Amino acid sequence: MFADFEQVELQSAEVICRSGERMREVYFPTEGIISLVTTLRDGSRLEVGSIGHEGMLGSSLVLGVNTSAQHATVQRSGMAWRLGADAFQRHLRKNIALRGLLSCYVYVLMGQLAQTTACSHYHQVRARLARRLLMTRDQARGNQFHVTQELLAHMLGVRRVGITNAANSLRDEGLIDYRRGDITILDGAALELASCACYRGANDMYERALGSLRSAPRSRGADEASARRTAHKLSG
């Protein structure tokens, strides 16, 4: 039932859960963006995935695993719908169609994790930065958003000077405007050409499994209607 959901506001830099911790709630962002981060023993961090309006946090529960494999940190503040893990699993057991749909999402997320790992190893910083900015545009559903160079450096696992040089290159070519963390994408088509093929590959994977939700702009009213449809599915 929709009453099982609670609307919450995600705060920027908020840690929702840590690697190895038990998942006590699942989250369906409508405006915010959640980063999935892997941290090594030496403190190095790398974003391996992200979740916006197109996904959910807590997909491991679909596989029957109630612990988180990554740190989940809020990249961009905004609203989300939250549901207790026990209630979520109870609805999953009763609703075969929903379980099938979310299994497709788990497949997409696993593909994203694998693709991000390969991208980080083989592709240049400039192309990876273009890819990440395009992903943020899609998840924020707008060409203007705020993200600092320090955060981008953590996302991409590179030194801040590398982000500075890549961002300056994109700005000099007229693809973006960048002022004190406020980014405006000026030429989305050209930015896609500057990006590595991983951006289109991730979107193609999503569309094959779940449709074109990732790139479809929606209003807050549409988000709430979508959440109500999800709640209806959960209630069987």
BELURVEN-V570372 format. One record per residue. RES is the residue in one letter. SS is DSSP state (@ for helix, = for strand, . for the rest). PSI is psi in degrees with one decimal (none if undefined). Layout:
# BELURVEN-V570372
RES:SS:PSI + RES:SS:PSI
This chain:
# BELURVEN-V570372
M:.:151.5 + F:@:-26.1 + A:@:-19.6 + D:@:-22.1 + F:.:149.2 + E:=:129.7 + Q:=:128.1 + V:=:159.4 + E:=:123.3 + L:=:131.2 + Q:.:135.3 + S:.:133.8 + A:.:0.5 + E:.:132.7 + V:=:114.2 + I:=:-42.2 + C:=:159.2 + R:.:158.1 + S:.:131.0 + G:.:-10.9 + E:.:154.5 + R:=:136.1 + M:.:113.9 + R:.:-19.0 + E:=:159.4 + V:=:152.7 + Y:=:136.4 + F:=:94.2 + P:=:143.0 + T:.:-27.2 + E:.:-35.6 + G:.:169.6 + I:=:132.1 + I:=:129.5 + S:=:137.7 + L:=:118.7 + V:=:132.8 + T:=:131.0 + T:=:129.7 + L:.:169.7 + R:.:-27.9 + D:.:4.1 + G:.:-7.1 + S:.:141.3 + R:=:146.7 + L:=:128.9 + E:=:123.8 + V:=:-7.1 + G:=:167.1 + S:=:154.6 + I:=:122.2 + G:.:-146.5 + H:.:-14.9 + E:.:-3.6 + G:.:-162.1 + M:.:152.3 + L:=:128.3 + G:.:19.0 + S:@:-18.9 + S:@:-24.4 + L:@:-26.5 + V:@:-31.0 + L:@:0.6 + G:.:12.5 + V:.:122.9 + N:.:16.1 + T:=:151.8 + S:.:136.2 + A:.:-20.8 + Q:.:164.6 + H:=:136.5 + A:=:113.3 + T:=:138.6 + V:=:119.4 + Q:=:-40.3 + R:=:126.0 + S:.:155.9 + G:=:-179.9 + M:=:154.4 + A:=:159.5 + W:=:133.3 + R:=:141.5 + L:=:136.6 + G:=:143.0 + A:@:-39.3 + D:@:-43.6 + A:@:-39.5 + F:@:-47.3 + Q:@:-32.8 + R:@:-43.3 + H:@:-37.3 + L:@:-40.5 + R:@:-28.2 + K:@:-17.9 + N:.:98.3 + I:@:-40.4 + A:@:-43.7 + L:@:-41.4 + R:@:-38.9 + G:@:-42.3 + L:@:-45.9 + L:@:-25.3 + S:@:-37.5 + C:@:-39.2 + Y:@:-39.7 + V:@:-41.8 + Y:@:-45.8 + V:@:-43.6 + L:@:-40.8 + M:@:-39.1 + G:@:-39.1 + Q:@:-42.8 + L:@:-44.5 + A:@:-42.0 + Q:@:-39.3 + T:@:-39.5 + T:@:-47.0 + A:@:-40.5 + C:@:-42.8 + S:@:-29.2 + H:@:-37.5 + Y:@:-22.9 + H:.:151.9 + Q:.:157.7 + V:@:-40.5 + R:@:-45.7 + A:@:-38.1 + R:@:-37.7 + L:@:-43.2 + A:@:-42.8 + R:@:-45.4 + R:@:-37.5 + L:@:-38.3 + L:@:-40.2 + M:@:-43.3 + T:@:-39.7 + R:@:-45.8 + D:@:-42.0 + Q:@:-32.1 + A:@:-14.3 + R:.:48.9 + G:.:156.0 + N:.:-2.6 + Q:=:131.1 + F:=:168.5 + H:=:126.8 + V:.:127.7 + T:.:160.0 + Q:@:-34.8 + E:@:-43.3 + L:@:-40.4 + L:@:-37.7 + A:@:-41.8 + H:@:-40.3 + M:@:-44.9 + L:@:-7.2 + G:.:38.0 + V:.:169.9 + R:.:153.3 + R:@:-34.4 + V:@:-31.8 + G:@:-39.7 + I:@:-41.9 + T:@:-47.9 + N:@:-42.8 + A:@:-43.2 + A:@:-40.2 + N:@:-39.3 + S:@:-45.5 + L:@:-36.3 + R:@:-42.2 + D:@:-29.2 + E:.:0.9 + G:.:17.1 + L:.:-34.2 + I:=:162.7 + D:=:138.1 + Y:=:115.9 + R:=:109.9 + R:.:41.6 + G:.:-11.1 + D:=:116.3 + I:=:134.7 + T:=:124.2 + I:=:116.9 + L:.:-32.3 + D:.:89.5 + G:@:-38.7 + A:@:-43.5 + A:@:-34.6 + L:@:-35.8 + E:@:-37.1 + L:@:-33.0 + A:@:-21.2 + S:.:157.8 + C:.:167.5 + A:.:-9.0 + C:@:-29.9 + Y:@:-52.1 + R:@:-35.3 + G:@:-41.8 + A:@:-41.6 + N:@:-40.6 + D:@:-41.4 + M:@:-43.2 + Y:@:-45.8 + E:@:-36.0 + R:@:-36.6 + A:@:-35.4 + L:@:-4.1 + G:.:-169.8 + S:.:31.2 + L:@:-35.0 + R:@:-41.6 + S:@:2.3 + A:.:117.7 + P:.:138.5 + R:.:152.5 + S:.:169.7 + R:@:-38.6 + G:@:-39.6 + A:@:-36.8 + D:@:-44.4 + E:@:-38.4 + A:@:-39.7 + S:@:-41.6 + A:@:-36.8 + R:@:-37.2 + R:@:-39.3 + T:@:-42.8 + A:@:-38.4 + H:@:-41.6 + K:@:-40.2 + L:@:-34.5 + S:@:-7.4 + G:.:none
